[in-house]
Amino acid sequence: MTAQPSTLGARERILAAAIALFMSNDVESVPVAEICRAAGVSNGSFFHHFPSKDGLALEITLALRREYWDFVLAAMEPSANAMEGVAGAIRAAFAYQRKFPERYRLSRSDDAPWMRGQDDRIRDDNAPYRNRAARWIAARAGDGELPLLLPEIYGALLFGMPHWVARNANAGATPTDFDAAEDQLVLTIQKALAPESGR
């Protein structure tokens, strides 16, 4: 691992080095000293910017989640048509997983030590994205294009299901056909959310 370019500040170099190391190894196996070497910073500089390796891992995990949500919502929000937006969100979720599998894996470190006891911070970090999705859904529901359902139901259908498929992709006897899963999930959720389904 080569040192990060010195044109970046120390904090940015630490983040860049750590994300590369965390994606190629499990976080627990990467010592702070290795992050410092890759970033070209001292141990003292590391702890000046981050309280611990777990604190750094938490910051990276949340940043990757924000990246993911921006990617997915950018495919949904421009669509004025409910069913097109639903398809866009689901297909974008699969596209991100295909394009950035290691970034996605790290972003879903839900049970990792650095995520424990961070419920308030995670909730606050997620809030802007939940609100963006809720505004889009409310507008489509107001137009009669989507049924009135609890936010948790929309969250489970639009955002939870692609994650569930990805998490369980290799759990069966043969790997999941992601193309088929994507197409089937789009059609199934569109059918579930068609206006007549909510009556």
C-alpha positions as semicolon CSV with decimal commas, in nm:
position;residue;x (nm);y (nm);z (nm)
1;M;0,000;0,000;0,000
2;T;0,152;0,330;-0,106
3;A;0,112;0,648;0,092
4;Q;-0,173;0,879;-0,001
5;P;-0,090;1,196;-0,201
6;S;0,033;1,476;0,026
7;T;-0,196;1,724;-0,152
8;L;-0,474;1,587;0,070
9;G;-0,499;1,695;0,432
10;A;-0,409;1,445;0,703
11;R;-0,771;1,365;0,785
12;E;-0,858;1,303;0,418
13;R;-0,548;1,085;0,373
14;I;-0,643;0,878;0,677
15;L;-0,997;0,829;0,545
16;A;-0,875;0,735;0,196
17;A;-0,617;0,490;0,330
18;A;-0,856;0,334;0,579
19;I;-1,138;0,276;0,334
20;A;-0,899;0,102;0,093
21;L;-0,760;-0,116;0,372
22;F;-1,100;-0,190;0,524
23;M;-1,239;-0,299;0,187
24;S;-0,951;-0,536;0,117
25;N;-0,937;-0,678;0,471
26;D;-1,176;-0,708;0,760
27;V;-1,166;-0,394;0,973
28;E;-1,061;-0,574;1,291
29;S;-0,744;-0,710;1,128
30;V;-0,613;-0,368;1,015
31;P;-0,394;-0,206;1,282
32;V;-0,384;0,170;1,329
33;A;-0,012;0,162;1,247
34;E;-0,087;0,024;0,900
35;I;-0,345;0,297;0,836
36;C;-0,090;0,558;0,944
37;R;0,176;0,414;0,713
38;A;-0,063;0,406;0,417
39;A;-0,181;0,760;0,488
40;G;0,169;0,896;0,552
41;V;0,075;1,034;0,894
42;S;0,196;0,983;1,248
43;N;0,015;0,790;1,518
44;G;-0,043;1,119;1,698
45;S;-0,197;1,272;1,388
46;F;-0,436;0,977;1,361
47;F;-0,564;1,023;1,716
48;H;-0,585;1,398;1,668
49;H;-0,847;1,340;1,397
50;F;-1,018;1,022;1,520
51;P;-1,081;0,898;1,875
52;S;-1,014;0,534;1,784
53;K;-1,011;0,290;1,495
54;D;-1,374;0,210;1,575
55;G;-1,455;0,581;1,552
56;L;-1,289;0,593;1,211
57;A;-1,475;0,280;1,097
58;L;-1,806;0,432;1,209
59;E;-1,739;0,751;1,015
60;I;-1,651;0,554;0,702
61;T;-1,955;0,327;0,735
62;L;-2,190;0,623;0,766
63;A;-2,024;0,804;0,474
64;L;-2,069;0,496;0,255
65;R;-2,433;0,473;0,356
66;R;-2,484;0,835;0,255
67;E;-2,318;0,760;-0,078
68;Y;-2,552;0,464;-0,128
69;W;-2,865;0,661;-0,040
70;D;-2,768;0,945;-0,271
71;F;-2,718;0,692;-0,551
72;V;-3,056;0,523;-0,496
73;L;-3,260;0,837;-0,435
74;A;-3,108;1,008;-0,738
75;A;-3,271;0,736;-0,948
76;M;-3,610;0,778;-0,781
77;E;-3,658;1,148;-0,711
78;P;-3,655;1,286;-1,069
79;S;-3,942;1,058;-1,172
80;A;-4,290;1,209;-1,154
81;N;-4,437;0,866;-1,232
82;A;-4,470;0,645;-0,925
83;M;-4,404;0,311;-1,090
84;E;-4,102;0,446;-1,279
85;G;-3,963;0,585;-0,955
86;V;-4,020;0,256;-0,774
87;A;-3,836;0,070;-1,050
88;G;-3,559;0,330;-1,050
89;A;-3,494;0,293;-0,677
90;I;-3,485;-0,087;-0,686
91;R;-3,268;-0,104;-0,998
92;A;-3,031;0,157;-0,856
93;A;-2,993;-0,048;-0,537
94;F;-2,889;-0,350;-0,742
95;A;-2,667;-0,137;-0,967
96;Y;-2,477;0,002;-0,669
97;Q;-2,426;-0,347;-0,528
98;R;-2,289;-0,467;-0,863
99;K;-2,067;-0,163;-0,920
100;F;-1,934;-0,122;-0,566
101;P;-1,964;-0,461;-0,391
102;E;-1,693;-0,394;-0,133
103;R;-1,819;-0,045;-0,054
104;Y;-2,169;-0,187;-0,013
105;R;-2,046;-0,470;0,209
106;L;-1,865;-0,228;0,438
107;S;-2,164;0,007;0,451
108;R;-2,380;-0,278;0,581
109;S;-2,168;-0,349;0,890
110;D;-2,482;-0,343;1,104
111;D;-2,359;-0,581;1,374
112;A;-1,997;-0,462;1,383
113;P;-1,846;-0,348;1,715
114;W;-1,813;0,011;1,593
115;M;-2,189;0,027;1,523
116;R;-2,295;-0,077;1,873
117;G;-2,446;0,191;2,091
118;Q;-2,465;0,434;1,797
119;D;-2,841;0,422;1,741
120;D;-2,895;0,795;1,784
121;R;-2,613;0,890;1,551
122;I;-2,723;0,640;1,287
123;R;-3,083;0,759;1,309
124;D;-2,977;1,124;1,278
125;D;-2,751;1,040;0,984
126;N;-3,032;0,856;0,807
127;A;-3,295;1,124;0,873
128;P;-3,230;1,345;0,566
129;Y;-3,258;1,044;0,336
130;R;-3,573;0,912;0,501
131;N;-3,722;1,259;0,465
132;R;-3,629;1,278;0,096
133;A;-3,792;0,942;0,027
134;A;-4,097;1,036;0,234
135;R;-4,149;1,360;0,039
136;W;-4,138;1,177;-0,294
137;I;-4,372;0,903;-0,172
138;A;-4,615;1,155;-0,019
139;A;-4,635;1,348;-0,345
140;R;-4,712;1,032;-0,542
141;A;-4,964;0,917;-0,281
142;G;-5,126;1,260;-0,292
143;D;-5,171;1,216;-0,667
144;G;-5,331;0,877;-0,612
145;E;-5,040;0,689;-0,772
146;L;-4,934;0,513;-0,452
147;P;-5,137;0,374;-0,161
148;L;-5,127;0,527;0,186
149;L;-4,901;0,295;0,384
150;L;-4,681;0,330;0,689
151;P;-4,331;0,463;0,613
152;E;-4,185;0,138;0,747
153;I;-4,371;-0,058;0,479
154;Y;-4,231;0,160;0,203
155;G;-3,887;0,133;0,359
156;A;-3,907;-0,245;0,369
157;L;-4,034;-0,278;0,013
158;L;-3,823;-0,020;-0,172
159;F;-3,501;-0,029;0,027
160;G;-3,506;-0,337;0,250
161;M;-3,584;-0,600;-0,011
162;P;-3,286;-0,531;-0,243
163;H;-3,059;-0,547;0,062
164;W;-3,216;-0,874;0,176
165;V;-3,164;-1,029;-0,167
166;A;-2,801;-0,915;-0,172
167;R;-2,731;-1,042;0,179
168;N;-2,873;-1,384;0,098
169;A;-2,742;-1,405;-0,259
170;N;-2,492;-1,680;-0,187
171;A;-2,675;-1,857;0,093
172;G;-2,843;-2,112;-0,132
173;A;-2,709;-2,410;-0,321
174;T;-2,644;-2,192;-0,627
175;P;-2,571;-1,818;-0,646
176;T;-2,865;-1,586;-0,700
177;D;-2,926;-1,466;-1,057
178;F;-2,916;-1,093;-0,979
179;D;-3,068;-0,992;-1,313
180;A;-3,366;-1,219;-1,259
181;A;-3,398;-1,114;-0,895
182;E;-3,395;-0,747;-0,994
183;D;-3,660;-0,789;-1,264
184;Q;-3,884;-1,003;-1,044
185;L;-3,852;-0,768;-0,748
186;V;-3,940;-0,463;-0,959
187;L;-4,254;-0,630;-1,094
188;T;-4,356;-0,770;-0,755
189;I;-4,320;-0,440;-0,570
190;Q;-4,484;-0,241;-0,848
191;K;-4,780;-0,479;-0,826
192;A;-4,789;-0,448;-0,446
193;L;-4,784;-0,068;-0,467
194;A;-5,026;-0,023;-0,756
195;P;-5,311;0,203;-0,636
196;E;-5,571;-0,072;-0,646
197;S;-5,352;-0,277;-0,409
198;G;-5,396;-0,015;-0,140
199;R;-5,774;-0,011;-0,147
